[in-house]
Amino acid sequence: MWWVRLVTVAAIVLGTLASVYAEPQARLSLLPIETRWARKSDADLMVDSLVSAAAEVDLEIVTSTANTRGCFGNEACFLRAATDAAATVAVGIDLVKTSSGRLQARFYLLDVQAQTVRALGRVRAQPGLLRPALRRMVRLLRAAAPPIEPKSIPFPPLPPDVPTPPLPEEPETEPATKAVAWYEALVVNAFVSTAFTYNVNRPRTGTNTLRVFDDRHAQVTIDVAELVVQHAAESPGDAGFRIDLVAGSAIPRVSASAGLFRDDTGKAEDIDLQQAYASYITPFGRGLRFDGGKFVTPVGAELIDGYDGYGDQYSRSFLFGLAIPFTHSGLRLSYPFSDRIAVSALVTNGWDVVRDTNRALSYGMTITTQPFEDVTVATSYLAGPERPDDTHTWRHLLDLVASWKLGRDLTVGLNADWARDGGDRWYGAAGYVRFDVGPRLAVAARAEVFADRDGVRTGVAQRLWETTVTFALRLATGFGVRFEMRQDRSDEPVFPSRDSDRRYQFTGAINATNAL
């Protein structure tokens, strides 16, 4: 009868759909995440973000209770844990929280039957931005995960008076490989920062002297609105690019380079192409990386605020604003010799220039080491002629950055700079302390001294001191508020007030940031 056939066909279709969609198409065992300098909450956040991102590509992540203590960077240890978990294919993750607050995870794919370990690469992102950063990684995991056998679903037999027609034989075809659209390979992120700063001096100029991004007195400022589009190169053989477009009343005006959004008179606008570079990681050794274009400087302890990193303090140190460059345009090479030593080299047009002003190149090198498990030290050297139309007078800069993680909640840091440009010299040092009161509140302090011996960086030969205390409150994923108090002092009267010039200024600020 026709209705019997209809019910039977419907049952077969529904059963087929149930077998396909009742479970994800692949399953992968996840070993306990091995953490260094990171909290358990960071590991839990990584698991949640990984599970959420994996669900988008029909990959089921199953957490395991195997013991991975002491497996950090030890592939044999991960294999033993995967064997103990009775997994066929598993993934191991090493998790680090950097001094800038980003989470960095290294992924290892473990084939228990073949007893092989494959390093898939690493993912770096602010805690609130893990899910979009993990999308490319879960596609690699999805391709390697074993498929789940569909459940056997019984179907009601046909009545005996209804003959079962034979199914036509389908020709064998090669499995089709789904092409990934170009826009699906891109990652788009955004960042916004706004602030209000008040100067107790109430300067008649309306500006906070010698400040970098927080130079407006008693004004609400849109410091920056950043849009980042990138296709990250993370593993040997990968090619990618990154473009950072920023707009705002503070950061673009300071960080803009000569020859690109900064004219010959030195005037910059409220928009800037902060970074734009192409990347390629060669399969040589552990992966020799090439970046060509415009990129932020590797020098210094503090950062230009962005979605993937911002400092503990809202205001910037004198070292950040006066001692070092903001960006470079040229070629950067980097190579990790081991898990504890990495080296990068630069060949650029100079400090903060896209169009060279003296037809001579500048050079640089950074050596980053981890002498102990909780200590990181980076030493940088830049050299080259930086004066317009002068290829003989070289500028030399030596920069040292060190950080030490003292337990789970306390971090201390040091930044020191020494520079010479012909006969002019400047130098200084800054100390940093950060204490995490809880998962949503941190207190940070900074103290520094900067000497402009010849007045070439500030316009006046002077010695500067500053102390800053910041309370950072994280209200939601990606959203935070910073409250800051700062005092600047000089041995010269360089800070204007309403009716005179003083040797000090005191400011208070509130800053809100949101990263996506």
C-alpha positions in Angstrom: 0.0 0.0 0.0 1.2 3.5 -0.8 1.1 4.8 2.8 3.2 1.8 4.0 5.9 2.7 1.5 5.7 6.4 2.5 6.1 5.6 6.2 9.0 3.2 5.5 10.8 5.7 3.3 10.3 8.4 6.0 11.7 6.1 8.7 14.7 5.3 6.6 15.4 9.0 5.9 14.9 10.0 9.6 17.1 7.1 10.7 19.9 8.1 8.3 19.7 11.7 9.5 19.8 10.6 13.1 22.9 8.4 12.4 24.7 11.4 10.7 23.7 14.2 13.1 23.2 12.5 16.4 26.9 12.8 17.1 29.8 14.9 15.7 31.6 13.2 12.8 35.0 12.9 14.6 36.2 12.6 18.1 39.6 13.6 19.7 40.9 12.9 23.2 42.3 16.0 25.0 44.9 15.4 27.7 45.0 17.6 30.8 46.5 20.9 29.8 50.1 21.4 31.1 50.4 25.0 32.4 53.4 27.3 33.1 52.8 30.7 34.6 49.1 30.2 34.0 46.2 29.6 36.3 43.9 26.6 36.3 41.2 29.1 35.2 43.2 29.8 32.1 43.4 26.1 31.4 39.6 25.8 31.9 39.1 28.7 29.6 41.3 27.1 26.9 39.3 23.9 27.2 35.9 25.7 26.9 37.1 27.8 23.9 38.6 24.7 22.2 35.4 22.7 22.6 33.3 25.6 21.4 35.5 26.2 18.3 35.7 22.5 17.5 31.9 22.2 17.5 31.8 24.5 14.5 33.6 21.8 12.4 31.8 18.8 13.8 34.7 17.8 16.0 34.0 16.4 19.5 36.7 17.1 22.1 36.7 14.6 24.9 38.7 15.5 28.0 40.9 12.9 29.6 41.9 12.4 33.3 45.4 11.0 32.4 48.3 12.4 34.4 50.4 14.9 32.4 52.3 16.5 35.3 55.8 17.3 34.2 55.0 16.8 30.5 55.7 20.4 29.6 57.6 20.1 26.3 58.2 16.4 26.8 56.7 14.5 23.8 57.4 11.0 25.3 55.5 12.0 28.5 52.5 13.1 26.5 52.6 9.8 24.6 52.6 7.8 27.8 49.6 9.8 29.1 47.7 9.2 25.9 48.4 5.5 26.1 47.2 5.4 29.7 44.0 7.2 28.6 43.4 4.4 26.0 43.2 7.0 23.3 43.8 6.3 19.6 44.6 9.9 18.7 45.0 12.6 21.3 46.1 16.2 21.6 48.4 17.6 24.2 48.6 21.3 25.0 51.3 23.4 26.8 49.9 26.6 28.1 51.8 29.8 29.0 50.6 33.2 30.2 53.0 35.9 28.9 53.9 39.1 30.7 51.5 41.0 28.4 48.6 38.9 29.6 48.2 36.8 26.4 47.7 33.0 26.6 50.1 31.1 24.4 49.3 27.4 23.7 51.5 24.8 21.8 49.6 21.9 20.3 50.9 18.4 19.9 49.0 15.6 18.0 49.7 12.2 19.5 49.2 9.0 17.5 49.2 6.2 20.1 49.3 3.3 17.6 52.2 4.7 15.6 53.8 6.2 18.7 54.4 9.5 16.9 54.1 13.1 18.0 53.5 15.9 15.6 53.8 19.5 16.6 50.9 21.4 15.1 52.0 24.9 16.0 50.9 27.5 18.6 48.1 29.9 19.2 48.5 33.3 21.0 45.6 35.5 22.0 44.1 37.5 24.9 42.0 35.2 27.1 38.7 36.6 25.8 39.8 36.0 22.1 40.7 32.4 22.3 37.8 31.0 20.3 38.5 32.9 17.0 42.2 32.3 17.4 41.6 28.6 17.7 39.6 28.2 14.5 42.5 27.4 12.3 44.0 25.0 14.8 40.8 23.0 15.2 40.6 22.6 11.4 44.0 20.8 11.6 42.8 18.7 14.5 39.6 17.9 12.7 41.5 16.6 9.7 43.5 14.2 12.0 40.8 13.0 14.3 39.4 9.5 13.8 35.8 9.4 12.6 33.0 8.2 15.0 31.3 5.0 14.0 27.6 5.8 13.4 25.2 4.1 15.8 23.2 1.2 14.4 19.6 2.2 14.3 17.0 -0.6 13.7 14.3 0.1 11.2 10.9 -1.6 11.2 10.7 -4.4 8.6 8.4 -4.1 5.6 5.2 -6.0 5.6 5.6 -9.3 3.9 3.1 -8.4 1.2 5.1 -5.5 0.1 8.1 -6.4 -2.1 11.4 -4.6 -1.4 12.7 -3.1 -4.6 16.4 -3.5 -5.2 18.5 -0.3 -4.8 20.4 0.8 -7.9 24.1 0.5 -7.7 25.9 3.9 -7.5 29.1 4.4 -9.4 32.2 4.7 -7.2 33.4 8.2 -6.9 36.4 9.8 -5.3 35.6 11.6 -2.0 35.3 15.3 -2.6 37.5 17.6 -0.7 35.6 20.7 0.5 37.5 23.8 -0.5 37.8 26.5 2.1 36.6 29.9 0.9 39.3 32.6 1.1 37.3 34.6 3.6 37.0 31.7 6.0 40.8 31.6 6.3 40.9 35.2 7.6 40.7 36.2 11.3 39.2 39.7 12.1 39.7 41.3 15.4 39.0 44.7 16.9 40.0 46.9 19.8 38.7 50.2 21.3 40.2 52.3 24.0 38.7 55.5 25.5 39.9 57.6 28.5 39.6 60.7 30.6 42.7 62.3 32.2 42.9 65.2 34.7 46.0 67.1 35.5 46.1 68.7 39.0 48.3 71.5 37.6 45.5 72.5 35.2 48.0 73.5 32.5 47.3 76.6 30.5 48.4 74.7 27.4 45.7 72.1 27.9 48.2 69.3 27.5 50.1 66.9 29.8 53.7 67.6 29.1 56.0 64.7 28.0 53.1 62.2 27.9 52.7 59.9 25.0 49.1 58.9 24.4 47.5 60.5 27.5 48.5 64.1 26.6 45.0 65.7 26.8 44.0 67.5 30.0 40.3 67.2 31.2 39.1 65.7 28.0 37.4 62.5 27.0 39.5 60.9 24.2 39.0 58.1 21.8 42.6 56.9 22.0 42.2 54.2 19.3 39.8 52.1 17.4 41.7 49.2 15.8 40.7 46.7 13.1 43.1 43.8 12.5 42.7 41.4 9.5 45.2 38.6 9.3 45.9 35.1 8.1 48.5 33.9 10.6 51.6 32.0 9.7 52.1 29.6 12.6 54.0 26.5 11.4 56.8 25.7 9.0 55.6 26.0 5.4 52.8 28.5 6.3 52.4 31.9 4.6 50.3 34.7 5.9 49.9 38.4 6.4 48.6 41.0 8.9 47.1 44.4 8.5 46.4 46.8 11.5 44.3 49.8 10.7 43.9 52.3 13.5 42.0 55.5 14.0 41.6 57.8 17.0 42.8 61.1 18.6 45.8 59.7 20.5 47.7 56.6 19.3 47.6 57.2 15.5 49.0 60.8 15.8 52.0 59.5 17.8 52.7 56.2 16.1 52.3 57.3 12.5 55.5 56.9 10.4 57.1 59.6 8.2 56.1 59.0 4.6 52.8 57.2 5.6 50.1 59.3 7.2 52.7 61.8 8.5 53.7 64.6 6.1 57.1 66.3 5.6 56.3 68.9 8.3 55.8 66.1 10.9 52.1 66.4 11.2 50.1 63.2 11.5 46.4 62.6 11.2 43.8 60.6 13.2 44.3 57.4 11.1 47.3 55.2 10.5 48.3 51.9 9.0 50.1 50.7 12.1 51.2 47.3 10.8 51.1 45.8 7.3 53.4 42.9 6.6 53.5 39.5 4.9 55.0 36.4 6.6 56.5 33.1 5.6 57.9 30.3 7.8 60.4 28.2 5.9 60.6 24.4 6.7 64.2 24.9 7.7 64.9 23.4 11.1 62.4 24.7 13.7 61.0 27.2 11.2 62.9 30.4 10.0 60.3 33.1 9.8 60.4 36.1 7.4 58.2 39.2 7.9 58.3 42.0 5.3 56.6 45.3 5.6 55.7 47.6 8.5 55.7 46.2 12.1 55.9 47.5 15.7 59.3 47.6 17.3 60.5 44.6 19.3 62.3 47.0 21.7 60.9 47.9 25.1 58.8 46.5 27.8 55.6 48.3 27.0 53.2 48.0 24.0 51.1 50.1 21.7 47.6 49.0 22.9 45.9 46.5 20.6 43.5 43.5 20.7 46.4 41.1 21.3 48.2 43.0 24.0 48.1 46.0 26.2 50.1 47.1 29.2 49.4 47.0 32.9 49.4 50.8 33.0 47.3 53.2 31.0 50.0 55.8 30.6 53.3 55.0 29.0 56.7 55.4 30.5 59.3 58.0 29.5 61.4 55.1 28.1 58.5 54.1 25.8 57.8 57.6 24.6 61.3 59.1 24.5 64.0 56.4 24.4 62.9 54.0 21.7 61.1 53.8 18.3 57.5 52.9 17.8 57.6 51.1 14.4 60.0 49.9 11.6 59.6 49.3 7.9 61.7 46.6 6.4 62.5 42.9 6.8 62.4 40.9 10.0 63.9 37.4 10.5 63.2 35.3 13.5 64.3 31.8 14.5 63.6 29.7 17.7 66.8 27.8 18.4 65.0 26.0 21.3 62.1 26.4 23.7 64.3 28.7 25.7 66.3 30.7 23.1 65.0 32.7 20.1 66.8 35.3 17.9 65.4 37.9 15.5 67.2 40.3 13.2 66.0 43.5 11.5 67.0 45.4 8.3 64.9 48.5 8.1 64.6 52.1 6.9 65.1 53.3 10.4 63.1 54.7 13.4 59.5 55.5 12.6 59.9 56.0 8.9 58.4 54.3 5.9 60.1 56.5 3.3 63.8 56.7 4.2 65.3 60.1 4.8 69.0 59.5 4.4 69.4 56.6 1.9 70.9 54.3 4.5 69.6 51.2 6.2 69.4 50.5 9.9 70.0 47.2 11.6 68.9 45.4 14.7 68.9 42.2 16.7 66.9 40.8 19.6 67.9 37.7 21.7 65.2 36.3 23.9 66.2 33.7 26.5 64.5 31.8 29.4 67.4 31.0 31.7 65.0 29.7 34.4 61.4 28.4 34.2 59.9 31.7 35.6 62.5 34.2 34.2 62.5 35.7 30.7 65.2 38.1 29.4 65.2 40.0 26.1 68.2 42.0 24.9 68.0 44.2 21.8 70.4 46.3 19.9 69.6 48.8 17.1 72.1 50.7 15.0 72.1 52.9 12.0 72.1 56.5 10.8 68.7 58.2 11.7 69.4 61.9 11.0 67.9 63.3 7.7 70.5 63.5 4.8 73.2 62.2 7.1 74.7 58.7 6.5 77.7 59.1 8.7 76.3 59.8 12.2 75.0 56.5 13.6 72.5 56.1 16.4 73.0 53.1 18.8 70.4 51.8 21.2 70.8 49.0 23.7 67.6 47.7 25.4 67.1 45.2 28.2 63.8 43.7 29.3 63.4 41.1 32.0 60.4 39.6 33.8 60.2 37.2 36.7 57.1 35.3 37.8 57.2 35.0 41.6 54.5 32.5 42.3 51.0 32.4 40.7 50.0 36.0 41.3 53.1 38.2 41.5 55.3 39.4 38.5 58.2 41.8 38.6 59.9 43.4 35.6 62.8 45.6 34.6 63.4 47.7 31.5 66.7 49.6 30.9 67.8 51.7 27.8 71.0 53.4 26.8 71.3 55.3 23.5 73.8 57.5 21.7 73.3 59.6 18.5 76.6 61.2 17.6 77.5 63.2 20.7 74.0 63.1 22.2 73.1 60.6 24.8 70.0 59.5 26.7 69.4 56.6 29.1 67.0 55.4 31.8 65.5 52.5 33.7 62.1 51.4 34.9 60.8 48.8 37.4 57.4 47.1 37.3 55.4 45.1 39.8 52.0 43.4 39.1 49.9 41.6 41.7 46.7 39.7 40.7 44.4 40.2 43.6 41.8 37.9 42.1 40.6 36.7 38.7 39.1 40.1 37.9 41.3 42.6 39.8 45.0 43.4 39.5 47.2 46.1 41.0 50.3 47.3 39.1 53.0 49.9 39.9 55.9 51.4 37.9 58.8 53.6 38.9 61.4 55.0 36.5 64.1 57.5 35.9 65.1 59.0 32.5 68.0 61.2 31.7 68.1 63.4 28.6 71.6 64.6 29.1 71.8 66.8 26.0 68.1 67.7 25.6 67.9 66.0 22.2 64.7 64.0 23.2 62.8 66.4 25.3 64.1 69.8 24.2 65.6 70.5 27.6 68.7 68.9 29.2 67.0 67.3 32.3 66.5 64.3 34.4 62.9 62.9 34.9 61.3 60.7 37.4 57.8 59.2 37.6 55.8 56.8 39.7 52.5 55.2 38.6 49.9 53.1 40.4 47.2 51.3 38.4 44.1 49.3 39.4 42.9 47.1 36.5 39.4 45.6 36.7 38.1 43.0 34.2 34.3 43.3 34.1 33.6 40.9 31.2 35.4 38.9 28.6 37.6 41.3 26.6 36.3 44.4 28.6 38.3 46.1 31.3 38.7 49.4 33.1 41.9 50.9 34.5 42.1 53.5 37.2 45.5 55.3 37.4 47.4 57.8 39.5 50.7 59.2 38.3 53.3 61.8 39.4 56.1 63.2 37.2 59.1 65.2 38.4 62.0 67.0 36.7 65.0 68.8 37.8 63.9 71.7 35.5 60.6 73.6 35.5 59.1 72.0 32.4 55.5 71.3 33.5 53.1 74.2 32.9 50.3 75.1 35.3 47.7 77.9 35.1 50.2 80.7 35.8 53.7 79.3 36.0 56.0 76.4 35.2 56.6 73.7 37.8 59.0 70.8 38.4 56.2 68.3 38.8 52.7 67.3 37.6 50.1 64.9 39.0 47.4 63.2 37.0 44.6 60.8 37.5 43.0 58.8 34.7 40.2 56.3 34.0 40.5 54.1 30.9 38.1 51.6 29.3 39.1 49.0 26.8 37.3 46.4 24.8 38.9 43.7 22.7 37.1 41.4 20.3 
